[in-house]
Amino acid sequence: MRKTLPLLLLATLTMLVVGCARKPAPAPMAPAMPPSKAAEPPAAGKKFTIGMSQCNLGEPWRVQMNADIKAAVATHPEIEVIYKDAQNKTEQQQAQVREFIAQGVDLIIISPKEAVPLTEPVAEAMKAKIPVIVLDRKIQGDNYTCFIGGDNVLIGREAGKYMVKLLGGKGKIVELKGLETSTPAGERHKGFMEGIKGSHLEIVFAADCKWLEPNAQQEMNSALSRFAQIDAVYGHNDPSAHGAYMAAKQEGKGREKAIKFIGIDALPHEGVKYVEEGILAATLQYPTGGKEAIEMAMKIRAGETVPKTITLGTRLFTAQNVKSGGQEIKAGG
Ligand code: FRU
C-alpha cells in the first residue's frame, strides 16, 4: 500500500502533463465586465439614487426642468434624487459629476453647460458603470446612455420660416445667439439659416448672448444705435428676445412696436405670456425632458434597454393661435 501511493501520484502527474500538452492553451479570458450598476436587481428597501447636475438655476427654463423631474419622481418613492446646481460654472459641473461617481450613485442625469468640457467627466461615469442620461444640451461623441432633447435645427428652421412669413420675405434681422460652446446655439442658427434661405431676409447684427437676458439687452442696445432699420429679432431663447424688446422700449423711440421679436422656450409663465401680451410675435416650445428622463431612468433601473436618442416635439405659439394652445410642429414639416 505504501509503495503504491508514490506510483499513483506519478501516474496522475504524467496524465496531467500529457493532458496539458495535448490540449490547446486556453485563450486568454477577457476580464469579466462588471454589470452596470443599474442592471443589478434593486435591493429591497434600498432607494435608487440619481445624481442630477443642472448647469444653472438662474434661468426659468432650468427651474422648470428640475420641477418637471420632481413632479415625475413624486410617484416613485423608490427613487431619490440628489440635485446639484453648477451655477453656470463649467468646472463646478465637472466636479459635480466626479462627486456623483465617488458617491457611487446609481444613475446620473446631466444637463451640461458646454459640450466639450463635460464629455470627459461623463466618460468617467460610464467607465464606472454608472448610466448617464444627457438632457437638452449635448456632449461630444456618444459615450453616454441616453440623450433626451428637442430638435433645435427644426425649431430654428420653423423660427426662420415664420419670420419670412411675418416680414413678407424681406427685412433686416438681429440674431441674439445662445452660448456658442453649447450645442443648441449652433443648431438653432443652422436651422434658422435654412428657414430663411431663398428669402430677402438679411442678418445685419449677431452676437453671442450666452442665453442671458441682460447680455441680450446690452447687445440690442448696440444694434439699435448702429442700425436705423431693424425689422425683426431672432432670440435663441425667450429671455434673449425679451431683453431685446426691453432695449428697444427703453430707447424711447417706439421701435419696439414695429420690430417683430421671436424667441424659443415657450414656458407658460414666460414666452407664452409674452406672446399673449403682444411683446413677442412668436415663440417655439422647447420641452425640458425632465419627465422623460425619469421614465428612462426607471427603464434603466429595470434592466431594460433604452433608445440612444429621444427627440422631443415642439409647438409654435403666435398671436393667432396662443389662445388655442399653439400649433404642433411635426418633424420634417
Ligand atoms: C436655459 C436655456 C434655455 C434654452 C436652453 C438651451 O439655460 O438657455 O432658455 O432653450 O438653455 O440649452
Boltz pocket constraint, residues with backbone or C-beta under 6 A from the ligand:
constraints:
  - pocket:
      binder: B
      contacts: [[A, 59], [A, 61], [A, 62], [A, 136], [A, 137], [A, 178], [A, 182], [A, 184], [A, 210], [A, 211], [A, 236], [A, 237], [A, 238], [A, 264], [A, 265], [A, 286]]
      max_distance: 6.0
